[in-house]
Amino acid sequence: MTIKELENTMIDRLDHFVLTTAQPDETIRFYTEVLGMKLETFREGKRLALKFGKQKINIHVKGQEYEPKAHAPGVGTLDFCFIASVPLEQVIGSLNKHKVTIIEGPCIKTGAMGDIRSVYFRDPDLNLVEVSEYV
């Protein structure tokens, strides 16, 4: 798909997605300490989100999901990719510092806008997380 074709799509970008977790404290620690996201509370402090760039991840605790929700929300069912705002080596350094096992990479993959260099690892709920930089 060319840049021109991308400009003509109905959807511009992802605003947020929901991560269902069985261990909210560990998940928040992982995403804030390891990946540098910022914790945000909203709806009078009843809701939690992890903010990064111009997007966020809303947190739902398994069995306490907010309505409306996915038909079958599950723990460890996500597979997603973030584009790093720092060099990938800095991401790898943080993963190593926090003893997060890299299960693949660095390797070349294909992102939405072209080739990316990626590392793969799992979060506390075993979701597959990919962090990449464009090459």
C-alpha positions as CSV (number, residue, x, y, z in Angstrom):
1,M,0.0,0.0,0.0
2,T,1.4,3.4,-0.9
3,I,1.4,6.5,1.3
4,K,-1.3,8.0,-1.0
5,E,-3.5,4.9,-0.6
6,L,-3.0,5.2,3.2
7,E,-4.2,8.8,3.1
8,N,-7.4,7.6,1.5
9,T,-8.4,5.1,4.2
10,M,-11.3,5.6,6.5
11,I,-9.3,5.1,9.7
12,D,-6.4,7.4,10.6
13,R,-4.7,5.7,13.6
14,L,-5.1,3.6,16.7
15,D,-6.2,5.7,19.8
16,H,-6.2,2.9,22.4
17,F,-6.8,-0.7,23.0
18,V,-7.8,-2.7,26.1
19,L,-5.5,-5.1,27.8
20,T,-7.2,-7.6,30.1
21,T,-4.9,-8.7,32.9
22,A,-5.0,-11.2,35.8
23,Q,-2.2,-9.3,37.6
24,P,-2.8,-5.5,37.4
25,D,0.0,-4.4,39.7
26,E,2.6,-6.5,37.9
27,T,1.3,-5.4,34.5
28,I,1.4,-1.7,35.5
29,R,4.9,-2.1,36.9
30,F,6.1,-3.9,33.7
31,Y,4.8,-1.3,31.3
32,T,5.8,1.7,33.4
33,E,9.2,0.5,34.6
34,V,10.4,-1.6,31.7
35,L,8.8,0.3,28.7
36,G,8.6,3.7,30.2
37,M,4.8,4.3,29.8
38,K,2.9,6.6,32.1
39,L,0.1,5.5,34.4
40,E,-3.1,7.5,34.1
41,T,-6.2,7.3,36.1
42,F,-9.5,8.6,34.7
43,R,-13.3,8.3,35.4
44,E,-12.8,9.7,39.0
45,G,-9.8,7.3,39.6
46,K,-11.8,4.2,38.9
47,R,-10.1,3.4,35.5
48,L,-6.5,2.9,34.7
49,A,-4.5,3.4,31.5
50,L,-0.9,3.3,30.3
51,K,-0.1,6.3,28.1
52,F,2.7,6.4,25.5
53,G,3.1,8.9,22.6
54,K,-0.4,9.9,21.5
55,Q,-2.0,6.5,22.4
56,K,-2.9,4.5,25.5
57,I,-3.7,1.0,26.7
58,N,-6.8,0.8,29.0
59,I,-6.5,-1.8,31.7
60,H,-9.3,-4.2,32.5
61,V,-8.9,-6.7,35.3
62,K,-10.0,-10.3,34.4
63,G,-13.5,-10.8,35.8
64,Q,-14.0,-7.0,36.5
65,E,-14.1,-5.8,32.9
66,Y,-15.9,-2.6,32.0
67,E,-18.9,-2.5,29.6
68,P,-18.9,-2.6,26.8
69,K,-16.1,-5.2,26.4
70,A,-14.9,-7.7,23.9
71,H,-17.1,-10.8,23.5
72,A,-14.6,-13.0,25.1
73,P,-11.9,-11.0,26.9
74,G,-8.9,-13.0,27.8
75,V,-5.6,-12.9,29.5
76,G,-2.5,-13.4,27.3
77,T,-4.3,-13.3,24.0
78,L,-2.8,-10.2,22.5
79,D,0.1,-9.9,20.0
80,F,1.0,-6.3,19.3
81,C,3.8,-4.1,18.1
82,F,5.1,-0.7,19.4
83,I,7.4,1.6,17.5
84,A,10.1,2.8,19.9
85,S,10.8,6.5,20.4
86,V,14.4,5.7,21.3
87,P,17.0,3.5,19.6
88,L,16.1,-0.2,19.8
89,E,19.4,-0.8,21.7
90,Q,18.0,1.3,24.5
91,V,14.9,-0.8,24.6
92,I,17.0,-4.0,24.7
93,G,19.1,-2.4,27.5
94,S,15.9,-1.9,29.6
95,L,14.7,-5.4,28.9
96,N,18.0,-6.8,30.0
97,K,18.1,-4.6,33.1
98,H,14.7,-5.8,34.2
99,K,15.6,-9.5,33.3
100,V,12.9,-9.7,30.6
101,T,13.7,-12.6,28.2
102,I,13.9,-11.6,24.5
103,I,12.4,-14.6,22.7
104,E,13.3,-13.3,19.2
105,G,15.4,-10.6,17.7
106,P,16.7,-8.2,16.9
107,C,15.3,-9.2,13.5
108,I,13.9,-7.6,10.4
109,K,10.1,-7.7,10.0
110,T,7.5,-5.7,8.0
111,G,5.6,-2.9,9.7
112,A,2.7,-0.8,8.5
113,M,5.1,1.6,6.7
114,G,8.0,-0.7,5.7
115,D,10.8,-2.7,7.2
116,I,11.3,-2.7,10.9
117,R,13.9,-4.0,13.2
118,S,12.2,-5.8,16.1
119,V,12.6,-7.6,19.4
120,Y,9.9,-9.9,20.9
121,F,9.2,-10.7,24.5
122,R,6.2,-11.5,26.8
123,D,4.5,-9.3,29.4
124,P,3.4,-10.6,32.8
125,D,0.2,-12.1,31.3
126,L,2.2,-13.7,28.5
127,N,0.9,-11.4,25.7
128,L,3.4,-11.2,22.9
129,V,5.0,-7.8,22.8
130,E,7.1,-6.5,19.8
131,V,9.1,-3.3,20.0
132,S,10.5,-2.0,16.8
133,E,12.3,0.7,14.9
134,Y,12.0,1.5,11.2
135,V,15.1,0.8,9.2
